[in-house]
Amino acid sequence: MEVYNKNRDQNNSMHDEIREQNAKLKNAPLKDKIAYFNEYYLKTTILAAFGIGLAGYLIYSILTAPSDTAFAAFFYNDTGDSSNTELIDGFVEYMGIDTKKHDAYIDATMNYTADATDYDSFMGLEKAMAVLSTGELDVIVGDDTAIDYFAKSECLCDITALLPDDLSAQFEDKLYYAAVGEDSMMVPVGVYVSDAPKLNQYYYYVDRNPIYGFVINSNSVDNAIAFLRYIYMENGNRVEE
């Protein structure tokens, strides 16, 4: 059955053509209706659904978030249990963060590969860029593939410009350099943290070499530095208010 004539008669108006096609489809077999939908409407429907879903996520995040975010980190390509909150709970207690007023979280569900084409990876990058645009994200931890991507996108800063003297000395032999921006200038955008006791305690990067980077537009740089100190503590004590 001919459902749609791409070379329509130029004398017919668009309204007449739509009415004609609807009339043809009215009593058409189901398989013809499905074929028509797949050919002319499927891609548009998927794009529209994606746009609505992303807009809904952003609106929900804005409406349900606390007044501001005290600390946020994305862990890429880790091996830990993404539902385990012990690490962030310990940091919140250590810093004395009032979670009724300030949000603090680690998202360990993020994945990225250089040839990622699946829906989850694409949505993960969209989510990251949305959070990055708000200045909410402070830290990105991941393998070299993930860190290279964000460095190339100019999302990570020169970590040596922010590290205090004691941490600069501690990590002077653990700097990770990546190409930044279109000029591909090599910049120390992170430090290797595979020996961090608290990352190992919760099995976040088993048999992997994670890199810790500071997000370039972080609103909470001090807490990003504090978290780097925290993951190297064998035991953490609550900071008195």
C-alpha positions as CSV (number, residue, x, y, z in Angstrom):
1,M,0.0,0.0,0.0
2,E,1.3,3.4,-0.9
3,V,1.0,5.5,2.3
4,Y,2.9,8.6,1.5
5,N,3.8,10.2,-1.9
6,K,7.0,12.2,-1.5
7,N,6.5,13.7,-4.9
8,R,3.2,15.2,-4.1
9,D,1.1,17.1,-6.6
10,Q,2.2,20.7,-6.3
11,N,-1.5,21.7,-6.8
12,N,-2.4,20.1,-3.5
13,S,-2.1,22.1,-0.3
14,M,-0.3,20.7,2.7
15,H,-3.6,20.5,4.5
16,D,-5.1,18.5,1.7
17,E,-2.1,16.1,1.6
18,I,-2.2,15.4,5.3
19,R,-6.0,14.7,5.1
20,E,-5.3,12.4,2.1
21,Q,-2.6,10.5,4.0
22,N,-4.8,10.2,7.1
23,A,-7.6,8.8,5.0
24,K,-5.2,6.2,3.5
25,L,-4.0,5.2,6.9
26,K,-7.4,5.0,8.6
27,N,-8.2,1.5,7.4
28,A,-4.6,0.4,6.7
29,P,-3.1,-2.7,8.3
30,L,-1.3,-2.2,11.6
31,K,2.1,-3.0,10.1
32,D,1.6,-0.2,7.5
33,K,0.8,2.3,10.2
34,I,3.9,1.2,12.2
35,A,6.1,1.5,9.1
36,Y,4.7,5.0,8.3
37,F,5.3,6.1,11.9
38,N,8.9,4.7,12.0
39,E,9.8,6.3,8.7
40,Y,8.4,9.8,9.3
41,Y,7.9,10.3,13.1
42,L,10.2,8.0,15.1
43,K,13.3,10.2,15.1
44,T,11.3,13.3,15.9
45,T,9.5,11.5,18.7
46,I,12.8,10.3,20.3
47,L,14.4,13.8,20.1
48,A,11.3,15.4,21.6
49,A,11.2,12.8,24.4
50,F,14.9,13.4,25.1
51,G,14.5,17.1,25.2
52,I,11.5,16.9,27.6
53,G,13.3,14.4,29.8
54,L,16.4,16.6,30.1
55,A,14.3,19.7,30.8
56,G,12.3,17.8,33.4
57,Y,15.5,16.6,35.1
58,L,16.9,20.2,35.3
59,I,13.7,21.6,36.6
60,Y,13.4,18.9,39.2
61,S,17.0,19.4,40.3
62,I,16.5,23.1,40.7
63,L,13.2,22.8,42.6
64,T,14.3,20.0,45.0
65,A,17.9,21.0,45.7
66,P,18.9,22.6,49.1
67,S,19.7,26.3,49.1
68,D,23.2,25.5,47.8
69,T,25.7,22.7,47.4
70,A,28.6,22.5,49.8
71,F,30.3,19.7,47.9
72,A,29.7,17.6,44.8
73,A,31.9,15.0,43.1
74,F,31.5,12.8,40.1
75,F,33.3,9.5,40.1
76,Y,33.8,8.1,36.6
77,N,34.5,4.5,35.7
78,D,34.8,3.3,39.3
79,T,34.3,-0.1,40.7
80,G,32.5,0.9,44.0
81,D,28.9,0.4,45.1
82,S,27.1,3.5,43.8
83,S,24.5,3.1,46.5
84,N,27.0,3.3,49.3
85,T,27.0,6.7,51.0
86,E,29.6,6.0,53.7
87,L,32.3,8.1,52.1
88,I,30.3,11.2,51.6
89,D,28.6,10.7,55.0
90,G,31.9,10.6,56.7
91,F,33.1,13.7,54.9
92,V,29.9,15.6,55.8
93,E,30.5,14.7,59.5
94,Y,34.2,15.5,59.3
95,M,33.4,19.0,57.8
96,G,30.3,19.6,60.0
97,I,28.1,20.3,57.0
98,D,24.5,21.0,57.8
99,T,22.7,18.9,55.2
100,K,19.4,20.6,56.0
101,K,20.8,23.7,54.5
102,H,23.5,22.5,52.2
103,D,23.7,19.5,49.8
104,A,26.7,17.3,49.6
105,Y,27.0,14.2,47.3
106,I,29.1,11.9,45.3
107,D,27.7,10.5,42.1
108,A,29.4,7.2,41.4
109,T,27.1,6.1,38.6
110,M,29.0,7.9,35.9
111,N,30.7,6.1,33.0
112,Y,32.7,7.3,30.0
113,T,34.7,5.7,27.2
114,A,36.4,7.4,24.3
115,D,34.0,5.7,21.8
116,A,30.9,5.9,24.0
117,T,27.8,5.9,21.8
118,D,25.2,4.2,24.1
119,Y,22.3,6.1,25.6
120,D,23.5,5.9,29.2
121,S,26.9,7.4,28.4
122,F,25.3,10.2,26.4
123,M,22.9,11.1,29.1
124,G,25.7,11.0,31.6
125,L,27.7,13.6,29.7
126,E,24.5,15.7,29.3
127,K,24.0,15.5,33.1
128,A,27.6,16.4,33.7
129,M,27.5,19.5,31.5
130,A,24.2,20.6,33.0
131,V,25.7,20.4,36.6
132,L,29.0,22.0,35.4
133,S,27.2,25.0,34.0
134,T,25.8,25.8,37.4
135,G,29.2,25.8,39.2
136,E,27.8,23.1,41.5
137,L,30.4,20.4,40.7
138,D,33.7,20.6,42.5
139,V,35.6,17.4,41.8
140,I,35.9,14.9,39.0
141,V,37.7,11.6,39.8
142,G,38.2,9.1,37.0
143,D,40.6,7.1,34.8
144,D,42.7,8.9,32.2
145,T,40.1,8.5,29.5
146,A,37.5,10.4,31.5
147,I,39.9,13.0,32.8
148,D,41.3,13.6,29.2
149,Y,37.8,14.3,28.0
150,F,37.0,16.9,30.6
151,A,40.5,18.5,30.3
152,K,40.0,18.8,26.5
153,S,36.6,20.4,27.2
154,E,38.4,22.9,29.5
155,C,36.4,21.8,32.5
156,L,39.4,21.2,34.8
157,C,41.9,23.7,36.1
158,D,45.6,23.6,36.7
159,I,45.6,21.7,40.0
160,T,49.0,23.1,41.0
161,A,47.5,26.6,41.1
162,L,45.1,25.6,43.9
163,L,47.0,23.0,46.0
164,P,48.3,24.4,49.4
165,D,52.1,24.0,49.9
166,D,51.8,20.7,51.9
167,L,49.6,19.0,49.3
168,S,51.9,20.3,46.5
169,A,54.8,18.6,48.2
170,Q,52.7,15.4,48.8
171,F,51.6,15.1,45.2
172,E,54.6,16.6,43.3
173,D,55.5,13.2,41.9
174,K,51.8,12.2,41.2
175,L,50.7,15.0,38.8
176,Y,48.7,14.0,35.8
177,Y,49.1,16.1,32.6
178,A,46.4,16.3,29.9
179,A,45.9,18.3,26.7
180,V,43.6,21.3,27.4
181,G,41.5,23.2,24.9
182,E,41.9,23.5,21.1
183,D,45.6,24.3,21.5
184,S,46.2,21.0,23.3
185,M,48.5,22.6,25.8
186,M,49.7,20.1,28.4
187,V,48.5,21.1,31.9
188,P,48.6,19.3,35.2
189,V,44.9,18.9,35.6
190,G,44.9,16.2,38.3
191,V,46.8,14.0,40.7
192,Y,46.9,10.2,41.0
193,V,45.0,9.0,44.1
194,S,45.2,5.2,43.8
195,D,46.8,5.0,47.2
196,A,44.1,7.1,49.0
197,P,43.0,5.0,52.0
198,K,39.4,5.9,51.9
199,L,38.9,5.2,48.2
200,N,40.4,1.8,48.8
201,Q,38.3,1.2,51.9
202,Y,35.2,1.5,49.8
203,Y,36.7,-0.3,46.7
204,Y,36.1,2.6,44.4
205,Y,38.9,2.0,42.0
206,V,40.1,-1.6,42.4
207,D,43.0,-2.4,40.1
208,R,42.6,1.1,38.5
209,N,44.7,4.3,38.7
210,P,42.2,7.1,39.5
211,I,43.0,10.8,38.9
212,Y,41.6,13.6,41.1
213,G,40.8,16.9,39.4
214,F,39.3,20.2,40.4
215,V,36.5,21.6,38.3
216,I,37.4,25.0,36.8
217,N,34.3,26.9,37.9
218,S,33.8,25.2,41.3
219,N,31.9,27.2,43.9
220,S,33.5,25.3,46.8
221,V,37.2,25.0,46.1
222,D,38.0,24.9,49.8
223,N,35.8,21.8,50.2
224,A,37.3,20.2,47.1
225,I,40.7,20.6,48.7
226,A,39.4,19.4,52.1
227,F,38.0,16.2,50.4
228,L,41.4,15.5,48.9
229,R,42.9,15.7,52.4
230,Y,40.0,13.6,53.8
231,I,40.4,10.6,51.4
232,Y,44.0,10.3,52.6
233,M,43.0,10.1,56.3
234,E,43.0,6.7,57.9
235,N,40.4,8.1,60.4
236,G,38.5,11.3,60.3
237,N,37.3,13.4,63.3
238,R,34.4,15.8,63.2
239,V,35.4,19.4,62.9
240,E,34.0,21.3,65.9
241,E,31.7,24.3,65.0
